[in-house]
Amino acid sequence: MLEEYRKEQKIIERDEFQKEKDLIRIIIKTRDEIKNANNNFEYADSDLIDFYIYKIKANQAKLNYLIKLAKSKGLNVDFIKDIEFRNLDEEVG
């Protein structure tokens, strides 16, 4: 968790294009985390149900914040796909 915080802190030190790229990367990662938590919730034992509910809600709150941030920067986040981001990364790279 601390390492992820450090990575997010490094975003502040980058140029605007790199910040937008990192923001998209974090949005994709957060969407994947929600999807994984939903899948795990479906097969969870009764002891883990509350854990996955918490994880889903926490990541959804994070995603809502990131989408709001991206929209304020003028990014279109409705159709972000992993493959599109990889293509962007290869072009810049």
Contacts in CASP RR format, 6 or more apart in sequence:
PFRMAT RR
TARGET T0000
AUTHOR 0000-0000-0000
METHOD contacts of the structure
MODEL  1
MLEEYRKEQKIIERDEFQKEKDLIRIIIKTRDEIKNANNNFEYADSDLID
FYIYKIKANQAKLNYLIKLAKSKGLNVDFIKDIEFRNLDEEVG
8 26 0 8 1.000
11 18 0 8 1.000
11 19 0 8 1.000
11 22 0 8 1.000
11 23 0 8 1.000
12 19 0 8 1.000
14 22 0 8 1.000
17 92 0 8 1.000
20 70 0 8 1.000
20 73 0 8 1.000
20 75 0 8 1.000
21 85 0 8 1.000
21 88 0 8 1.000
21 89 0 8 1.000
21 92 0 8 1.000
23 66 0 8 1.000
23 69 0 8 1.000
23 70 0 8 1.000
23 73 0 8 1.000
23 75 0 8 1.000
24 70 0 8 1.000
24 75 0 8 1.000
24 77 0 8 1.000
24 80 0 8 1.000
24 85 0 8 1.000
24 88 0 8 1.000
25 85 0 8 1.000
26 66 0 8 1.000
27 63 0 8 1.000
27 66 0 8 1.000
27 67 0 8 1.000
27 70 0 8 1.000
27 77 0 8 1.000
27 80 0 8 1.000
28 80 0 8 1.000
28 82 0 8 1.000
28 85 0 8 1.000
30 59 0 8 1.000
30 62 0 8 1.000
30 63 0 8 1.000
30 66 0 8 1.000
31 63 0 8 1.000
31 80 0 8 1.000
33 55 0 8 1.000
33 59 0 8 1.000
34 56 0 8 1.000
34 59 0 8 1.000
34 60 0 8 1.000
34 63 0 8 1.000
37 52 0 8 1.000
37 55 0 8 1.000
37 56 0 8 1.000
37 59 0 8 1.000
38 52 0 8 1.000
38 56 0 8 1.000
40 48 0 8 1.000
40 52 0 8 1.000
41 49 0 8 1.000
41 52 0 8 1.000
41 53 0 8 1.000
41 56 0 8 1.000
44 51 0 8 1.000
44 52 0 8 1.000
66 77 0 8 1.000
67 77 0 8 1.000
70 77 0 8 1.000
71 77 0 8 1.000
END
